[in-house]
């Protein structure tokens, strides 16, 4: 009998970290840092804060690979993942997750601040334990409830610089929290049969594709409204407002195309647009922060 191939290389461990997801999280963390101050972010918070946050996020991703290895082998999207294919053993994956997770926490505790460390730990446990181990298999609202863990990075970036939880930081969290369901449901529609095979109660499996498309549109409308709040609260200015409206209109367009059901490529097109949407929204927010002073719509000239 041929011995299964278990040899792993650095690319397999890199894949365990879900680098594309972590990089998107770090983008929002970095922008949270810059939004927290009028000038330049201190270099130590910028480097060590994002290093610690990134390592903890990668540890959570590795735990997700470990827990989901059996269902990953069945699903077309994930069947070639390192643990599912035996290139990385469960033991080695667990050790790897522990090492980078502990390293990330140590960096945050010693070189950043305890508030950021404990909030990061709460986010890690929220994704790796609460979502992956329980919510994902327990309820079709899994991605809605569990989305709060993935929405935390801008708050973590903010606290890494200021060592305080601010309302504007929570507003950034709210944007990602509302963005997560329509973003993920578009993918879940495309992969509905995969989730059905492994008995994961994603919304398209439990309530049907039409129901999920409708709720994708409803959440996109809610997201459009929520993204106007940074301007309404004086956090951001007119450049951000223009960007939020234009990008939101694009998201609404794809949600409507998805709902109508005439385009078989709409689920993945909506999913891909949602990633571009979030990146562009936060980048425009950052540009607005430094190029135009934020003016609250409620400001009154005292002169």
C-alpha positions as CSV (number, residue, x, y, z in Angstrom):
1,X,0.0,0.0,0.0
2,X,1.3,3.5,-0.9
3,X,2.1,5.6,2.1
4,X,0.1,8.9,2.1
5,X,2.0,12.0,1.4
6,X,2.3,14.0,4.6
7,X,5.2,16.3,3.8
8,X,4.4,19.9,4.2
9,X,6.2,23.0,3.1
10,X,6.0,26.6,4.1
11,X,3.2,27.3,1.6
12,X,0.9,24.8,3.4
13,X,1.4,26.6,6.7
14,X,0.9,29.9,4.9
15,X,-2.4,28.7,3.5
16,X,-3.5,27.7,7.0
17,X,-3.4,31.4,7.9
18,X,-6.0,32.3,5.3
19,X,-3.7,35.1,4.1
20,X,-6.2,36.9,1.8
21,X,-8.7,37.1,4.7
22,X,-6.0,38.2,7.2
23,X,-4.7,40.9,4.8
24,X,-8.2,42.4,4.4
25,X,-8.5,42.4,8.2
26,X,-5.2,44.1,8.5
27,X,-6.2,46.7,6.0
28,X,-9.1,47.7,8.1
29,X,-6.9,47.6,11.3
30,X,-4.4,49.9,9.7
31,X,-7.1,52.3,8.7
32,X,-8.6,52.2,12.1
33,X,-5.2,53.2,13.4
34,X,-5.0,56.2,11.1
35,X,-8.6,57.3,11.7
36,X,-7.9,57.5,15.4
37,X,-5.4,60.3,15.2
38,X,-5.1,63.5,13.1
39,X,-1.5,63.0,12.2
40,X,0.9,60.1,11.8
41,X,0.4,56.8,13.7
42,X,3.3,56.0,16.1
43,X,5.5,53.5,14.3
44,X,5.6,51.1,17.2
45,X,1.8,50.8,17.4
46,X,1.7,50.5,13.6
47,X,4.2,47.7,13.4
48,X,3.7,45.7,16.6
49,X,-0.1,46.3,16.7
50,X,-0.7,44.9,13.3
51,X,1.9,42.1,13.7
52,X,0.1,41.0,16.9
53,X,-3.4,41.3,15.4
54,X,-2.3,39.5,12.2
55,X,-0.7,36.6,14.1
56,X,-3.8,36.1,16.3
57,X,-6.0,36.3,13.2
58,X,-3.8,33.7,11.5
59,X,-4.0,31.5,14.5
60,X,-7.8,31.7,14.4
61,X,-7.8,30.8,10.7
62,X,-5.5,27.8,11.4
63,X,-7.9,26.5,14.1
64,X,-10.7,26.9,11.6
65,X,-8.8,24.7,9.2
66,X,-8.2,22.2,11.9
67,X,-11.8,22.0,13.1
68,X,-13.3,21.9,9.6
69,X,-10.8,19.5,8.0
70,X,-13.4,16.7,7.6
71,X,-16.0,18.9,5.9
72,X,-13.3,20.6,3.9
73,X,-12.4,17.3,2.3
74,X,-16.0,17.0,1.0
75,X,-16.5,20.5,-0.3
76,X,-15.2,21.4,-3.7
77,X,-14.0,24.9,-2.6
78,X,-11.9,23.6,0.3
79,X,-11.0,19.9,-0.5
80,X,-7.4,20.7,-1.3
81,X,-6.6,22.5,2.0
82,X,-3.4,21.3,3.7
83,X,-5.1,19.4,6.7
84,X,-7.9,17.9,4.6
85,X,-5.3,16.5,2.2
86,X,-3.0,15.3,5.0
87,X,-0.1,17.5,4.1
88,X,-0.3,19.0,7.6
89,X,-1.2,16.8,10.5
90,X,-3.8,17.8,13.1
91,X,-1.0,17.8,15.7
92,X,1.3,20.1,13.7
93,X,-1.6,22.4,12.8
94,X,-2.6,22.7,16.5
95,X,1.0,23.4,17.5
96,X,1.4,26.0,14.7
97,X,-1.8,27.8,15.8
98,X,-0.8,27.8,19.4
99,X,2.7,29.2,18.6
100,X,1.5,32.1,16.4
101,X,-1.4,32.8,18.7
102,X,0.7,33.0,21.8
103,X,3.3,35.1,20.0
104,X,0.6,37.5,18.8
105,X,-0.8,37.9,22.3
106,X,2.6,38.4,23.8
107,X,3.4,41.1,21.3
108,X,0.2,42.9,22.0
109,X,0.5,42.6,25.8
110,X,4.1,43.7,26.1
111,X,4.6,46.0,23.1
112,X,1.1,47.5,22.5
113,X,-1.4,47.6,25.4
114,X,-3.5,45.1,27.4
115,X,-6.8,46.5,26.1
116,X,-5.9,45.6,22.5
117,X,-4.6,42.2,23.6
118,X,-7.7,41.2,25.4
119,X,-10.0,42.5,22.7
120,X,-8.0,40.6,20.1
121,X,-8.2,37.4,22.2
122,X,-12.0,37.8,22.4
123,X,-12.1,38.2,18.6
124,X,-9.9,35.1,18.2
125,X,-12.1,33.0,20.5
126,X,-15.2,34.4,18.9
127,X,-14.2,33.2,15.5
128,X,-12.3,30.0,16.3
129,X,-14.5,28.7,19.1
130,X,-17.9,30.4,19.2
131,X,-18.4,30.6,15.4
132,X,-16.4,27.6,14.1
133,X,-17.2,25.1,16.8
134,X,-20.8,26.1,17.6
135,X,-22.6,28.7,15.5
136,X,-21.5,27.4,12.1
137,X,-23.3,24.1,12.8
138,X,-26.1,25.4,15.0
139,X,-28.0,28.1,13.2
140,X,-28.5,29.7,9.7
141,X,-27.8,33.0,11.5
142,X,-24.3,31.7,12.0
143,X,-22.6,34.3,9.8
144,X,-24.7,37.2,11.3
145,X,-24.0,36.4,14.9
146,X,-20.4,35.3,14.3
147,X,-19.6,38.2,12.1
148,X,-18.9,40.4,15.1
149,X,-15.6,38.6,15.6
150,X,-14.4,39.4,12.0
151,X,-15.6,43.0,12.3
152,X,-13.3,43.8,15.2
153,X,-10.0,44.7,13.4
154,X,-10.6,48.5,13.0
155,X,-11.5,48.6,16.7
156,X,-8.3,46.7,17.5
157,X,-6.2,49.1,15.4
158,X,-7.9,52.1,17.1
159,X,-7.2,50.8,20.6
160,X,-3.6,49.9,19.7
161,X,-3.0,53.6,19.1
162,X,-5.3,55.3,21.7
163,X,-5.7,52.6,24.4
164,X,-9.4,53.4,24.5
165,X,-12.7,52.3,22.9
166,X,-14.2,55.2,21.0
167,X,-17.6,55.5,19.4
168,X,-16.1,56.1,16.0
169,X,-14.2,52.9,16.2
170,X,-17.4,51.1,17.0
171,X,-19.0,52.6,13.9
172,X,-16.2,51.1,11.8
173,X,-17.0,47.7,13.4
174,X,-20.7,48.2,12.7
175,X,-20.0,48.8,9.0
176,X,-18.1,45.5,8.7
177,X,-20.6,43.7,10.8
178,X,-23.5,44.7,8.5
179,X,-21.3,44.0,5.4
180,X,-20.5,40.5,6.4
181,X,-23.9,38.7,5.7
182,X,-24.4,40.0,2.2
183,X,-20.8,39.3,1.4
184,X,-20.9,35.7,2.6
185,X,-24.4,34.9,1.6
186,X,-23.5,35.6,-2.0
187,X,-20.8,32.9,-1.8
188,X,-23.1,30.6,0.1
189,X,-25.6,30.7,-2.7
190,X,-22.9,29.8,-5.2
191,X,-21.8,26.9,-2.9
192,X,-25.2,25.9,-1.6
193,X,-24.8,22.2,-2.7
194,X,-21.5,21.9,-0.9
195,X,-22.9,23.2,2.4
196,X,-25.9,20.9,2.0
197,X,-23.6,17.8,1.5
198,X,-21.9,18.5,4.9
199,X,-25.1,19.5,6.8
200,X,-23.9,23.0,7.5
201,X,-27.1,25.1,8.0
202,X,-26.2,28.1,5.8
203,X,-29.1,30.3,5.0
204,X,-29.5,29.0,1.3
205,X,-29.6,25.5,2.6
206,X,-32.2,26.0,5.4
207,X,-34.4,28.7,3.9
208,X,-33.7,28.5,0.1
209,X,-31.9,30.5,-2.4
210,X,-34.7,33.0,-3.1
211,X,-35.0,33.8,0.6
212,X,-31.3,34.3,0.9
213,X,-31.2,36.6,-2.2
214,X,-33.9,38.8,-0.6
215,X,-32.1,39.1,2.7
216,X,-28.8,39.9,0.8
217,X,-30.6,42.8,-0.8
218,X,-32.1,43.9,2.6
219,X,-28.8,43.8,4.3
220,X,-27.2,45.7,1.4
221,X,-29.8,48.5,1.8
222,X,-29.1,48.6,5.6
223,X,-25.3,48.7,4.8
224,X,-25.9,51.7,2.5
225,X,-27.6,53.6,5.3
226,X,-25.0,52.6,7.9
227,X,-22.1,53.7,5.7
228,X,-23.6,57.3,5.7
229,X,-23.2,57.5,9.5
230,X,-19.4,58.5,9.4
231,X,-20.4,61.6,7.5
232,X,-23.5,62.3,9.6
233,X,-21.5,62.0,12.8
234,X,-18.7,64.2,11.6
235,X,-16.2,61.4,11.5
236,X,-15.7,61.8,7.7
237,X,-16.3,64.5,5.1
238,X,-17.7,65.0,1.6
239,X,-15.1,62.8,-0.2
240,X,-16.1,59.8,1.9
241,X,-19.8,60.6,1.4
242,X,-19.4,60.6,-2.4
243,X,-17.4,57.3,-2.3
244,X,-19.9,55.6,0.1
245,X,-22.8,56.5,-2.1
246,X,-21.2,55.4,-5.4
247,X,-19.8,52.2,-3.9
248,X,-23.1,51.5,-2.2
249,X,-25.0,52.0,-5.4
250,X,-22.7,49.4,-7.0
251,X,-23.4,46.9,-4.2
252,X,-27.2,47.6,-4.5
253,X,-26.9,47.0,-8.3
254,X,-25.3,43.5,-7.8
255,X,-27.8,42.6,-5.1
256,X,-30.7,43.4,-7.4
257,X,-29.1,41.4,-10.2
258,X,-28.7,38.6,-7.8
259,X,-32.3,38.8,-6.6
260,X,-33.7,38.8,-10.2
261,X,-31.9,35.5,-10.9
262,X,-31.3,36.1,-14.6
263,X,-27.5,36.0,-14.4
264,X,-26.0,32.7,-13.2
265,X,-22.7,34.4,-12.5
266,X,-24.3,37.0,-10.2
267,X,-23.5,35.2,-6.9
268,X,-19.8,35.1,-7.4
269,X,-19.8,38.6,-9.1
270,X,-21.6,39.9,-6.0
271,X,-19.1,38.2,-3.7
272,X,-16.1,39.6,-5.5
273,X,-17.6,43.1,-5.7
274,X,-18.2,43.0,-2.0
275,X,-14.5,42.5,-1.3
276,X,-13.6,45.4,-3.6
277,X,-16.3,47.4,-2.0
278,X,-15.0,47.1,1.5
279,X,-11.4,47.8,0.5
280,X,-12.3,50.8,-1.5
281,X,-14.7,52.2,1.2
282,X,-12.0,52.1,3.8
283,X,-9.3,53.5,1.5
284,X,-11.6,56.4,0.6
285,X,-12.3,57.0,4.3
286,X,-8.6,57.2,4.9
287,X,-8.0,59.7,2.0
288,X,-10.9,61.8,3.2
289,X,-9.4,61.8,6.7
290,X,-6.2,63.4,5.5
291,X,-7.2,65.4,2.5
292,X,-10.5,67.0,3.7
293,X,-11.3,67.9,7.3
294,X,-14.4,66.1,8.5
295,X,-17.3,68.5,8.9
296,X,-20.4,67.4,10.9
297,X,-23.7,68.2,9.2
298,X,-24.9,69.4,12.6
299,X,-22.1,72.0,13.0
300,X,-23.2,75.6,13.6
301,X,-21.1,78.6,12.8
302,X,-20.5,80.3,16.1
303,X,-19.2,83.5,14.7
